[in-house]
Amino acid sequence: MRLRDLVRKEIAELAASRAFWLLLLIVGLLTGQSFITAMNAYAEASGIGGGPAALAQGLSPLDGILTPTLGAYDLAITLLLPFVVIRLIASEKSSDALKLMLQWPASIERQIAAKVIALIAAWVVSLAPFFIALAMWRSYGGHLHAPEVLNLIAGYTLRFLLTAAIAMAAASLMSGAANAAIVVLAFTIGTWALDFIATGRGGILQTLASFTPAATLRGFERGLLRVDVVLVMLILSIFGFSLAANWLHLGRTLKARIAGTAVLLILATLATMNVLMLVRTSFDVSENRRNSFSHADENTLAHITERLTITVFLASEDPRMMDFENNVLLKLRRSMPDVSVIYPLAGRSGLFENDARYGTIEYRLGTKSAMSRSTTEEIVLDSIYELAGVRAPARAASAYPGYPLAKKPNGATLVFYALWPAALGAVILSRRSRAARSAKTA
């Protein structure tokens, strides 16, 4: 049996699923709400109605429009997508159709591949509301930077694949759809907890937390493309789909399936560890280079080969910690070959901290060290240059112009709240009428 025929069969299964059409409906409504809210906020920041306009350089379509609009998909992927994916497996298991499918000339691996391809096609269809929002933004005169858009879509696509893989693996392992849904939900809540607990702790815990779905999306939303994140998410997705194929081999003994799971787990672990140890490449695709220092600073920092050790005496919930992590440490890790960060106050609250060093940041380069309380990028860089004995380079002002747009989202309410549901209803009615005519002909 050809893969194309299997894909057609899976697409037909999805098209017959009420969960899939409900997903499309809710995604359209959520996207519309997010886009309209983002447009109104962006227009106010741009000075619509004679109000004070924000600094133009601070008005970025990536932050103001793209991220909040596509952010609606995170909710859909987390809460709705698992039911669509689980249904593809659970319905076949509960109806014993899987036993017949295992007798087909196509292997179970090929059948899983067909399901994945069909799900990717469904994901592309579900992105229609987002592309409609982009078209409307452009029609209003809004600016788009193609690398930012593509990077953001890639991040959410990886998030989609990972969730689909987890849901498919859960459906293959658990006895019912409800049990599988609980497993997926437990996994999601667990990653949220890990992301929260690991903030400002450093070490292996923070490294693992940087690969949770929420943390990886934050990177893509900043316009940062990390190759290690992409590879780890792909490895975990392939592991989930392979695990599903392994446990859907009903003809194998339980011992054989457990052994297969162990082999898959070892392979996935080895591949992930190799990526974590060997891959450090990342690309700043944001138009305003928010994840990078100036080119002059990057060239200077790249020639400092000694290990830079930074000791941060701040609690994880301190706003200065967040600012230092996102605006300084992230850029330093990308610019310098060897940076180590220590968090002595990990797990402690700064509200009742009596340590005299609280609020300070120590920089150690070789045998030299310096202490500072500032988290400002320029002061941090000057401290590092002084320790390294190099002259600070001349820094040019940011060339990012910003893109204010003082316009309301006229027509968006009609498109997302009326035309989108109407279009879905028309497609469903058309499918039912064709099915009825086919049944009469037969």
SENUZA-511067 format. One record per residue (C-alpha): residue number from 1; x, y, z; residue in three letters. Coordinates in steps of 0.02 Angstrom, whole numbers, plus 32768, in hexadecimal, padded with zeros to 4 digits. Example, Ala and Ser with C-alpha at 12.3 -4.5 7.8 and 13.67 -1.06 7.14 Angstrom:
! residues 2
> k, X, Y, Z, r
> 1, 8267, 7F1F, 8186, ALA $
> 2, 82AC, 7FCB, 8165, SER $
//
This chain:
! residues 442
> k, X, Y, Z, r
> 1, 8000, 8000, 8000, MET $
> 2, 8046, 80A8, 7FCC, ARG $
> 3, 8068, 8132, 804A, LEU $
> 4, 7FFC, 81A8, 7FE4, ARG $
> 5, 7F64, 813A, 7FFB, ASP $
> 6, 7F83, 812F, 80B5, LEU $
> 7, 7F92, 81EC, 80C2, VAL $
> 8, 7EEC, 8200, 8066, ARG $
> 9, 7E9B, 8188, 80E0, LYS $
> 10, 7EDE, 81E9, 8177, GLU $
> 11, 7EA9, 8291, 812E, ILE $
> 12, 7DFB, 824A, 8114, ALA $
> 13, 7DFB, 8211, 81CA, GLU $
> 14, 7E29, 82C1, 8202, LEU $
> 15, 7DA6, 8310, 8193, ALA $
> 16, 7D23, 82A0, 81E0, ALA $
> 17, 7D58, 82D0, 8290, SER $
> 18, 7CEC, 834E, 82ED, ARG $
> 19, 7D82, 8375, 835D, ALA $
> 20, 7DE5, 83B2, 82C6, PHE $
> 21, 7D5C, 8428, 828A, TRP $
> 22, 7D43, 8466, 833B, LEU $
> 23, 7DFE, 8487, 8343, LEU $
> 24, 7DF6, 84ED, 82A2, LEU $
> 25, 7D61, 8551, 82E1, LEU $
> 26, 7DB0, 857A, 8389, ILE $
> 27, 7E5A, 85A2, 833B, VAL $
> 28, 7E07, 861F, 82C6, GLY $
> 29, 7DA9, 8673, 8355, LEU $
> 30, 7E41, 8678, 83C7, LEU $
> 31, 7EB0, 86BB, 833E, THR $
> 32, 7E32, 8741, 8314, GLY $
> 33, 7E24, 8777, 83C9, GLN $
> 34, 7EE1, 877A, 83DF, SER $
> 35, 7EFC, 87DA, 833C, PHE $
> 36, 7E76, 885D, 8361, ILE $
> 37, 7EB6, 8878, 8412, THR $
> 38, 7F6A, 8885, 83D5, ALA $
> 39, 7F3B, 88FF, 834B, MET $
> 40, 7EDD, 8970, 83C3, ASN $
> 41, 7F6F, 8972, 843E, ALA $
> 42, 7FEB, 8991, 83B2, TYR $
> 43, 7F82, 8A21, 836E, ALA $
> 44, 7F79, 8A71, 841A, GLU $
> 45, 8036, 8A61, 8430, ALA $
> 46, 8049, 8AB2, 8384, SER $
> 47, 7FE5, 8B4A, 83BC, GLY $
> 48, 7F3C, 8B2D, 836D, ILE $
> 49, 7EB7, 8BAE, 8397, GLY $
> 50, 7F37, 8C33, 83C0, GLY $
> 51, 7F7E, 8BD8, 8457, GLY $
> 52, 8038, 8BD4, 8481, PRO $
> 53, 809A, 8B5D, 8413, ALA $
> 54, 811C, 8AE7, 8459, ALA $
> 55, 81D1, 8AED, 8421, LEU $
> 56, 81CF, 8AAE, 836D, ALA $
> 57, 8261, 8A35, 838B, GLN $
> 58, 81F9, 89DC, 840E, GLY $
> 59, 816C, 89B5, 8394, LEU $
> 60, 8195, 890D, 8348, SER $
> 61, 8116, 88A5, 82E6, PRO $
> 62, 8167, 8808, 832D, LEU $
> 63, 8139, 8838, 83DF, ASP $
> 64, 809D, 889C, 83BC, GLY $
> 65, 8044, 8835, 8337, ILE $
> 66, 8096, 8790, 8306, LEU $
> 67, 80B8, 8744, 83B1, THR $
> 68, 800F, 876B, 8402, PRO $
> 69, 7FB0, 8736, 8366, THR $
> 70, 8009, 8690, 8350, LEU $
> 71, 8008, 867A, 840D, GLY $
> 72, 7F52, 8646, 83FE, ALA $
> 73, 7F91, 85A6, 83B0, TYR $
> 74, 7FF1, 8577, 844D, ASP $
> 75, 7F4D, 8566, 84AA, LEU $
> 76, 7F02, 84FF, 841D, ALA $
> 77, 7F9B, 848F, 8411, ILE $
> 78, 7F9E, 8472, 84CC, THR $
> 79, 7EE4, 8453, 84EE, LEU $
> 80, 7E92, 8421, 8449, LEU $
> 81, 7F12, 83CE, 83D7, LEU $
> 82, 7F2E, 8336, 8449, PRO $
> 83, 7E77, 8302, 8435, PHE $
> 84, 7E86, 8308, 8377, VAL $
> 85, 7F24, 829F, 8378, VAL $
> 86, 7EEB, 8224, 83FD, ILE $
> 87, 7E4C, 8202, 839A, ARG $
> 88, 7EB4, 81C4, 8305, LEU $
> 89, 7EFB, 8139, 8372, ILE $
> 90, 7E77, 811B, 83F7, ALA $
> 91, 7DE8, 8102, 837B, SER $
> 92, 7E4B, 807E, 831D, GLU $
> 93, 7E79, 8024, 83BE, LYS $
> 94, 7DCA, 8028, 8409, SER $
> 95, 7D76, 7FEA, 836A, SER $
> 96, 7DF8, 7F62, 834B, ASP $
> 97, 7E1A, 7FB0, 82A1, ALA $
> 98, 7ED2, 7FB3, 82D2, LEU $
> 99, 7ED8, 7EF5, 82CC, LYS $
> 100, 7E9D, 7EF9, 8218, LEU $
> 101, 7F15, 7F86, 81EC, MET $
> 102, 7FA8, 7F21, 822D, LEU $
> 103, 7F7E, 7EA0, 81A8, GLN $
> 104, 7F8F, 7F1F, 811B, TRP $
> 105, 8028, 7F16, 80AA, PRO $
> 106, 805F, 7FBE, 80F4, ALA $
> 107, 80C8, 7FB6, 8192, SER $
> 108, 808F, 800C, 8231, ILE $
> 109, 8121, 8084, 821E, GLU $
> 110, 80DF, 80BB, 8175, ARG $
> 111, 8030, 80CF, 81BD, GLN $
> 112, 8075, 813E, 8248, ILE $
> 113, 80D3, 81A3, 81C6, ALA $
> 114, 8030, 81BB, 8167, ALA $
> 115, 7FDC, 81FA, 8205, LYS $
> 116, 8069, 8275, 8223, VAL $
> 117, 805F, 82B7, 8170, ILE $
> 118, 7FA2, 82CA, 8180, ALA $
> 119, 7FB7, 8328, 8225, LEU $
> 120, 8037, 839D, 81D6, ILE $
> 121, 7FBB, 83BF, 8149, ALA $
> 122, 7F36, 83E3, 81CD, ALA $
> 123, 7FAE, 845A, 8224, TRP $
> 124, 7FCB, 84B9, 8182, VAL $
> 125, 7F0E, 84CA, 816D, VAL $
> 126, 7EFC, 8506, 8221, SER $
> 127, 7F79, 8591, 81FE, LEU $
> 128, 7EFD, 85E2, 8185, ALA $
> 129, 7EBB, 865E, 8208, PRO $
> 130, 7F6C, 8695, 822F, PHE $
> 131, 7F92, 86B3, 8178, PHE $
> 132, 7EEF, 8712, 8168, ILE $
> 133, 7F27, 877F, 81FA, ALA $
> 134, 7FCE, 879E, 81A5, LEU $
> 135, 7F78, 87CF, 8103, ALA $
> 136, 7F07, 8848, 8160, MET $
> 137, 7F9C, 8892, 81BD, TRP $
> 138, 7FF4, 88B1, 8117, ARG $
> 139, 7F55, 88FB, 80CC, SER $
> 140, 7F53, 8979, 815B, TYR $
> 141, 8004, 89AC, 812D, GLY $
> 142, 805E, 8943, 81B0, GLY $
> 143, 8111, 8909, 819F, HIS $
> 144, 814B, 8853, 819F, LEU $
> 145, 81FC, 880D, 81A8, HIS $
> 146, 81FB, 8764, 814F, ALA $
> 147, 8281, 870E, 81BB, PRO $
> 148, 8221, 873B, 825A, GLU $
> 149, 817E, 86F6, 8213, VAL $
> 150, 81CC, 8655, 81D3, LEU $
> 151, 822D, 8639, 8275, ASN $
> 152, 8190, 8651, 82DE, LEU $
> 153, 812B, 85D8, 8271, ILE $
> 154, 81BA, 855A, 827B, ALA $
> 155, 81B9, 8564, 8339, GLY $
> 156, 80FE, 8545, 8346, TYR $
> 157, 810B, 84B8, 82C6, THR $
> 158, 818D, 8462, 8331, LEU $
> 159, 811C, 847C, 83C8, ARG $
> 160, 808E, 842E, 8365, PHE $
> 161, 80F7, 8397, 8333, LEU $
> 162, 8132, 8379, 83E6, LEU $
> 163, 8081, 8381, 842C, THR $
> 164, 8041, 830F, 83A2, ALA $
> 165, 80CC, 8292, 83C6, ALA $
> 166, 80A7, 8292, 8481, ILE $
> 167, 7FED, 827C, 8462, ALA $
> 168, 800A, 81EF, 83E6, MET $
> 169, 8080, 8195, 845C, ALA $
> 170, 8005, 81A9, 84EC, ALA $
> 171, 7F76, 8165, 8482, ALA $
> 172, 7FDD, 80CD, 8452, SER $
> 173, 800F, 80A9, 8505, LEU $
> 174, 7F6C, 80CA, 8561, MET $
> 175, 7ECD, 8063, 8558, SER $
> 176, 7E55, 80F2, 8533, GLY $
> 177, 7E4C, 81A0, 84EB, ALA $
> 178, 7E25, 81EF, 8594, ALA $
> 179, 7EBE, 819F, 85E4, ASN $
> 180, 7F2C, 81D9, 8555, ALA $
> 181, 7EEA, 828B, 8565, ALA $
> 182, 7F14, 828A, 861F, ILE $
> 183, 7FC6, 8252, 85FA, VAL $
> 184, 7FDE, 82DF, 857C, VAL $
> 185, 7F97, 835E, 85F5, LEU $
> 186, 8008, 831D, 8680, ALA $
> 187, 809F, 832F, 860E, PHE $
> 188, 806F, 83E2, 85E3, THR $
> 189, 8057, 8413, 8699, ILE $
> 190, 80FC, 83BF, 86C4, GLY $
> 191, 815B, 8426, 8643, THR $
> 192, 810A, 84C5, 8687, TRP $
> 193, 8142, 8498, 8736, ALA $
> 194, 81F3, 8471, 86FB, LEU $
> 195, 81FD, 8517, 869E, ASP $
> 196, 81C3, 8575, 8739, PHE $
> 197, 8232, 851A, 87B6, ILE $
> 198, 82D1, 8524, 874C, ALA $
> 199, 82CD, 85E2, 8736, THR $
> 200, 836D, 862E, 8778, GLY $
> 201, 83B4, 858A, 87BA, ARG $
> 202, 8436, 8561, 8735, GLY $
> 203, 8482, 84B5, 871D, GLY $
> 204, 8431, 841F, 86CA, ILE $
> 205, 8383, 844F, 8709, LEU $
> 206, 8385, 84F5, 86AB, GLN $
> 207, 83D0, 84A1, 8612, THR $
> 208, 8342, 8422, 860E, LEU $
> 209, 82C1, 84AB, 862C, ALA $
> 210, 8300, 850B, 8595, SER $
> 211, 82BA, 847E, 8528, PHE $
> 212, 820A, 847D, 856F, THR $
> 213, 8185, 84B0, 84F0, PRO $
> 214, 8163, 8555, 8548, ALA $
> 215, 821B, 8583, 8550, ALA $
> 216, 823F, 8555, 849C, THR $
> 217, 81AD, 85BE, 845F, LEU $
> 218, 81F1, 8654, 84BE, ARG $
> 219, 8292, 8646, 845A, GLY $
> 220, 8237, 8642, 83B4, PHE $
> 221, 81C9, 86D3, 83EB, GLU $
> 222, 8267, 8739, 840A, ARG $
> 223, 82A2, 8717, 8359, GLY $
> 224, 8328, 869C, 8391, LEU $
> 225, 8346, 85FB, 8330, LEU $
> 226, 83AB, 8580, 8398, ARG $
> 227, 83E3, 84E8, 8338, VAL $
> 228, 83F1, 847E, 83D6, ASP $
> 229, 833C, 84A4, 8403, VAL $
> 230, 8301, 8474, 8354, VAL $
> 231, 8362, 83D1, 8356, LEU $
> 232, 8329, 83A0, 8406, VAL $
> 233, 8272, 83C1, 83DD, MET $
> 234, 8282, 8359, 833E, LEU $
> 235, 82D8, 82CC, 839D, ILE $
> 236, 824F, 82CA, 8421, LEU $
> 237, 81C7, 82CF, 839B, SER $
> 238, 8215, 823E, 833C, ILE $
> 239, 8226, 81E0, 83E1, PHE $
> 240, 816D, 81F9, 8406, GLY $
> 241, 8134, 81BF, 835A, PHE $
> 242, 81AC, 812A, 835F, SER $
> 243, 816C, 80FC, 840C, LEU $
> 244, 80BA, 80FC, 83C9, ALA $
> 245, 80EC, 808A, 8339, ALA $
> 246, 8143, 8014, 83B2, ASN $
> 247, 80AD, 8001, 8426, TRP $
> 248, 8030, 7FF0, 8398, LEU $
> 249, 8087, 7F4F, 8360, HIS $
> 250, 8002, 7EE4, 83B4, LEU $
> 251, 8050, 7E45, 836F, GLY $
> 252, 80EE, 7E61, 83D5, ARG $
> 253, 80FB, 7E21, 8485, THR $
> 254, 80FA, 7E9A, 8517, LEU $
> 255, 81B0, 7E71, 8539, LYS $
> 256, 81E0, 7E9C, 8486, ALA $
> 257, 8184, 7F42, 848D, ARG $
> 258, 81D6, 7F70, 8532, ILE $
> 259, 8280, 7F45, 84E8, ALA $
> 260, 8257, 7FB0, 8450, GLY $
> 261, 8229, 8041, 84C3, THR $
> 262, 82CF, 8031, 851F, ALA $
> 263, 832F, 8035, 847B, VAL $
> 264, 82D0, 80CF, 8440, LEU $
> 265, 82ED, 8125, 84E7, LEU $
> 266, 83A7, 8103, 84E1, ILE $
> 267, 83B6, 8142, 842F, LEU $
> 268, 8352, 81DF, 8454, ALA $
> 269, 83B9, 8202, 84F1, THR $
> 270, 845F, 81EB, 8496, LEU $
> 271, 8427, 825A, 8406, ALA $
> 272, 83E9, 82E1, 847E, THR $
> 273, 8489, 82DF, 84E6, MET $
> 274, 84F3, 82EF, 8448, ASN $
> 275, 848D, 8385, 8412, VAL $
> 276, 849C, 83D8, 84BD, LEU $
> 277, 8559, 83BF, 84C2, MET $
> 278, 8587, 83E4, 840D, LEU $
> 279, 8509, 845F, 83C5, VAL $
> 280, 8516, 8517, 83F5, ARG $
> 281, 84E2, 856B, 8353, THR $
> 282, 8456, 85EA, 8357, SER $
> 283, 8415, 8672, 82E3, PHE $
> 284, 83CB, 8719, 8311, ASP $
> 285, 8345, 8734, 828C, VAL $
> 286, 82F1, 87C7, 82E4, SER $
> 287, 82F6, 8865, 827E, GLU $
> 288, 832D, 88CF, 8313, ASN $
> 289, 83B6, 8852, 8348, ARG $
> 290, 836E, 8844, 83F7, ARG $
> 291, 83CE, 87A4, 8419, ASN $
> 292, 8478, 87E9, 83E8, SER $
> 293, 84F4, 886C, 841C, PHE $
> 294, 8532, 88E7, 839A, SER $
> 295, 85A4, 889E, 8315, HIS $
> 296, 8639, 88F9, 8361, ALA $
> 297, 8616, 88B2, 840E, ASP $
> 298, 85FC, 8802, 83CA, GLU $
> 299, 86A3, 8808, 836E, ASN $
> 300, 86FC, 8843, 840B, THR $
> 301, 86AA, 87C3, 847E, LEU $
> 302, 86D0, 8734, 8405, ALA $
> 303, 878B, 8752, 841D, HIS $
> 304, 8781, 8741, 84DB, ILE $
> 305, 87AD, 8689, 84ED, THR $
> 306, 87BA, 867D, 85AC, GLU $
> 307, 8725, 8639, 860C, ARG $
> 308, 86B0, 86BF, 864C, LEU $
> 309, 865D, 868B, 86F0, THR $
> 310, 85C8, 86F2, 8726, ILE $
> 311, 8581, 86E0, 87D6, THR $
> 312, 84D3, 872A, 87E4, VAL $
> 313, 8498, 8756, 8894, PHE $
> 314, 83E2, 876D, 8865, LEU $
> 315, 8346, 8708, 888A, ALA $
> 316, 82EA, 86B8, 87F9, SER $
> 317, 824E, 8724, 8810, GLU $
> 318, 82B1, 87C8, 8812, ASP $
> 319, 8288, 8830, 8776, PRO $
> 320, 8342, 8859, 8767, ARG $
> 321, 8364, 879F, 8751, MET $
> 322, 82E9, 8795, 86C1, MET $
> 323, 8334, 882F, 8671, ASP $
> 324, 83E5, 87ED, 8685, PHE $
> 325, 83B9, 8741, 8640, GLU $
> 326, 835C, 877F, 85A6, ASN $
> 327, 83C0, 8819, 8577, ASN $
> 328, 8472, 87F0, 85AB, VAL $
> 329, 8494, 8738, 85D1, LEU $
> 330, 843A, 86FA, 8535, LEU $
> 331, 84A7, 876B, 84C9, LYS $
> 332, 8547, 8740, 8527, LEU $
> 333, 852D, 8686, 8510, ARG $
> 334, 8519, 86A4, 8454, ARG $
> 335, 85B1, 8718, 8447, SER $
> 336, 8637, 86CE, 84B9, MET $
> 337, 8682, 8620, 84A5, PRO $
> 338, 8683, 85F3, 855F, ASP $
> 339, 8605, 863C, 85DA, VAL $
> 340, 85D5, 85ED, 8680, SER $
> 341, 8549, 8631, 86EF, VAL $
> 342, 8536, 8609, 87A9, ILE $
> 343, 8496, 8628, 880C, TYR $
> 344, 84C1, 8620, 88C8, PRO $
> 345, 8411, 8655, 88FB, LEU $
> 346, 83B6, 85D2, 8894, ALA $
> 347, 8313, 85A3, 88E8, GLY $
> 348, 831B, 8631, 8967, ARG $
> 349, 82AA, 86C9, 896D, SER $
> 350, 82F3, 8776, 8961, GLY $
> 351, 8268, 87BF, 89CD, LEU $
> 352, 82BB, 8788, 8A6F, PHE $
> 353, 836F, 877D, 8A32, GLU $
> 354, 83EC, 87C7, 8AB0, ASN $
> 355, 8488, 879E, 8A4C, ASP $
> 356, 84EB, 883F, 8A32, ALA $
> 357, 8519, 8802, 8985, ARG $
> 358, 8464, 87FA, 894D, TYR $
> 359, 8449, 885F, 88AF, GLY $
> 360, 84FE, 8853, 8877, THR $
> 361, 8548, 87F7, 87E2, ILE $
> 362, 85FB, 87BB, 87E4, GLU $
> 363, 8661, 87A6, 8744, TYR $
> 364, 86FE, 873C, 8747, ARG $
> 365, 8773, 872D, 86B2, LEU $
> 366, 8813, 86CD, 86D3, GLY $
> 367, 885C, 8711, 8776, THR $
> 368, 87FF, 87B7, 876D, LYS $
> 369, 8752, 87DB, 87B2, SER $
> 370, 86D9, 886D, 87BD, ALA $
> 371, 8637, 888D, 8817, MET $
> 372, 85A2, 88F1, 87D8, SER $
> 373, 84EC, 890E, 87FF, ARG $
> 374, 84BB, 8942, 8751, SER $
> 375, 8461, 88D3, 86D4, THR $
> 376, 8473, 8954, 8649, THR $
> 377, 84C1, 890D, 85AC, GLU $
> 378, 8541, 8998, 8592, GLU $
> 379, 8580, 8994, 8647, ILE $
> 380, 858D, 88D6, 8646, VAL $
> 381, 85F3, 88D8, 85A5, LEU $
> 382, 8666, 8960, 85E6, ASP $
> 383, 8687, 88F7, 8682, SER $
> 384, 86B5, 8860, 8618, ILE $
> 385, 8726, 88C7, 85A6, TYR $
> 386, 877F, 8910, 863D, GLU $
> 387, 87A1, 8862, 8682, LEU $
> 388, 87DF, 8827, 85D8, ALA $
> 389, 884D, 88C0, 85C2, GLY $
> 390, 8801, 88F0, 851B, VAL $
> 391, 87BB, 8995, 84E1, ARG $
> 392, 8700, 89A3, 84D0, ALA $
> 393, 86D1, 89B6, 8417, PRO $
> 394, 8671, 8A49, 83D4, ALA $
> 395, 85B8, 8A21, 83DA, ARG $
> 396, 8543, 8A5E, 8354, ALA $
> 397, 8490, 8A8C, 837B, ALA $
> 398, 840B, 8A0D, 834D, SER $
> 399, 83D4, 8A1D, 8298, ALA $
> 400, 832B, 89CC, 82B9, TYR $
> 401, 82A7, 8A4E, 828A, PRO $
> 402, 820E, 89FE, 82DB, GLY $
> 403, 8169, 89F0, 8281, TYR $
> 404, 80DB, 8A53, 82D0, PRO $
> 405, 802F, 8A3C, 8284, LEU $
> 406, 7F9D, 8A9E, 82C9, ALA $
> 407, 7F0E, 8A3D, 827A, LYS $
> 408, 7E7C, 89DB, 82BD, LYS $
> 409, 7E5A, 8928, 8280, PRO $
> 410, 7DC4, 8957, 8215, ASN $
> 411, 7D6B, 88BF, 81D0, GLY $
> 412, 7DC7, 8842, 823E, ALA $
> 413, 7D2E, 881F, 82A9, THR $
> 414, 7CC7, 87F3, 8210, LEU $
> 415, 7D50, 8783, 81C7, VAL $
> 416, 7D78, 871D, 8262, PHE $
> 417, 7CD1, 871A, 82BD, TYR $
> 418, 7C5B, 8707, 8229, ALA $
> 419, 7CB0, 86D7, 8186, LEU $
> 420, 7D26, 8655, 81D1, TRP $
> 421, 7C9D, 85F2, 822C, PRO $
> 422, 7C2E, 8604, 8192, ALA $
> 423, 7CB6, 85C0, 8120, ALA $
> 424, 7CD2, 852A, 8192, LEU $
> 425, 7C16, 850A, 8199, GLY $
> 426, 7C0B, 8510, 80DB, ALA $
> 427, 7C98, 8492, 80C9, VAL $
> 428, 7C47, 841C, 8147, ILE $
> 429, 7B9D, 8426, 80F1, LEU $
> 430, 7BEE, 840A, 8048, SER $
> 431, 7C46, 836F, 8088, ARG $
> 432, 7BA5, 832A, 80D1, ARG $
> 433, 7B44, 8347, 8031, SER $
> 434, 7BCA, 82EF, 7FCA, ARG $
> 435, 7BC9, 825E, 8045, ALA $
> 436, 7B0C, 8252, 8039, ALA $
> 437, 7B10, 8250, 7F7B, ARG $
> 438, 7B97, 81CA, 7F7E, SER $
> 439, 7B2D, 8161, 7FF5, ALA $
> 440, 7A94, 816F, 7F82, LYS $
> 441, 7AFD, 8141, 7EE9, THR $
> 442, 7B41, 80A9, 7F43, ALA $
//
